[in-house]
């Protein structure tokens, strides 16, 4: 496994070692021992999530203010532009964001620790995203930051003026007005 730093040191791109031949490929998508050895992090995953979305769907920017979730995100079909926003008030990268292209082809994963908002934009005709979380989903603690918040200025590579959003995501709150981590 190869660990690639991002512009925010706590967010990591994980590139697995892939074994391929004329039959296809094999790789370990997660190995606790190897992950800890490569990153120094030993997350305890309690839930796996799987979503499928069409082109131009944007999901996020989501987080849980209580019982925050660390996430290990990967794509098994298609391609997404994946974003993590640091919402930890005391962090030197507070209010900054970083991104990675995750795809079935590149097999990269993104480690997003607790204290970050997360979202992704589908770049292919469709994409299936899998992610492991370090805590369960608690809808009463979930918050959404507006995908197009002017203070964050996330550089979404949009093919249209407005992405396809859920009702909840379309009503995300401005970064300055949302609950943040101390």
N, C-alpha and C positions, 0 to 999 in steps of 0.2 A: 504494500500500500504506500502511496505517495501522498504527502500532505502539502498542499499549496496554500501559502498564506494569502489573505485578502487585505484590502486597505484597512480593515478593522481586525486587529490581531486575534480577537476571540472567535471570529467567524472563519471557518476553515473549509477549503475545497478538499475533498477526499477522492483520490483517484485509485481505484482498486487495481490489483494486478489481474489482468485478463488473460486467460489461456484459450487460444482459438486455433482452429484448424478447419479443414474442408467440411466437417460435420456441424460446425457452429462455434460456440464459446462456452466457457465456464468461468465464474469468479465467485468469491465469497463476498456477498453484499454487506455482511457485517460479521466481525469476529471480535468479541470483547477484548481478548488478550492483545491482539494486534492493534486494535483501535487505541487502547490505553498506552501501549508501547510507542506508537507513532505520535500520539497527541498529548499524552500526559493526562488525559481525561478518561474517567470511567463512569459514563452515564448509566443510569438504571432505567431501561426502557420498560414502559408498562402498557403501551398502546401502539398499534399500527393502524395508519389511516391510508385509504386508497381513494383517489378521486380521478374522474375522467372529465375533461373539458374540451370544448371546441375552440377553434382559432379565435383569437382576440378576446377570449374570456380572461378577465383579471380577477383573481381571488386575493383579498387582503385589503389592507394591511392588518392582520389579526394578531392578538396576543391575549393572555389571561393576566389580569392584574393580581389576582390571588392564585396560588397554585400554578405558577408559571411553568411553561413547557419548554424544555430544550428539544430541538428537532434535528433529526438526521433525514434529509430530503433527497430523494432520487427519482428519476423518470424512467419508466419501463417501456413507454411508447411515446414517440413524438419528441417535442423540444419546448422548453420553457425558459423564460428570463426570470430568474429567482432572485428575490430581494430580501435583505435583512436590514432593519433599522434599529440602531442602538437607542433605547429609551430609558437607560439607566442614568438618572440625574447626576450622579457623582462620577460618571465615566469620562475619560478624556476624549472619547469619540461620541459623546452624547449628541443626538440629533443628526448623526452622520449615517449614511447608508452604504452598503456594498452589494454587489450583484455577481451572479455567475450564470452562464448558460449551462443548463443541465439537459441532457438528452439521452435517449436510448442508445444512440450511437457512441457518445463519449463516455457513458457509464459513470460520470462523475456524480458525487454527492456533495451536499452542503451541510456542514454542521453549524447550527444556529443555537447558541446557548440561551438559557433563561435570561429574560430581561430585554428581549428583542421582539419587535413586531416583524411579521413575515407575510410575504405575498408573492404571487407569481403571475406572469402573463404568458398565455399560450401562443407560441410562435408558429407551430405547425398546424395542419388541418385539425388535429386532435392530439391530446396528450394525456397519458395516465401517470399520475404522480403518487408515489408511495412515501410515507414518512413515519418514522418512529418517534414517539414522544416520551418524555421523562415524567409526565404526569397525565392524568385523565382529563378529558374535556369537561369543563364545567361552564355551561352556557351563561350562568349568572355572573361569572367572572370574566367572560370574554368581552373584549373591546375591539373597536375597529377605528383605525386612523384613515382619514380620507386618502385615497390612492393618489390624488393629484394635489396634495397639500403644498402650498407655495413655499413654506418655510423649509420643507424637506427637499423639494425639487428633484424627486426621483426621476431618473432619465429613462422612463419606459420607452422601448422601441415600438411605438404604436404604428399600426398600418392604417388606423382610422382616427377620427377626432376623439371619440369616446369608446372605450372598451366595453365589452359585454359584462355587466355587473349584476350581482344579486341585489335584491332590495336592501338587504343589510349593508352590503358593501357600498351601495350608492348613497347611503346615509352616514358614511364614516365621518367622524368628528375631526376638526382641525387639530394638528399636532399640539398647538399652544393650549387647547382646551381639554385635552384628553387626560385621563389618569396615567401617571408615569411611575416608574420605579424609583424609590429613594436610594 
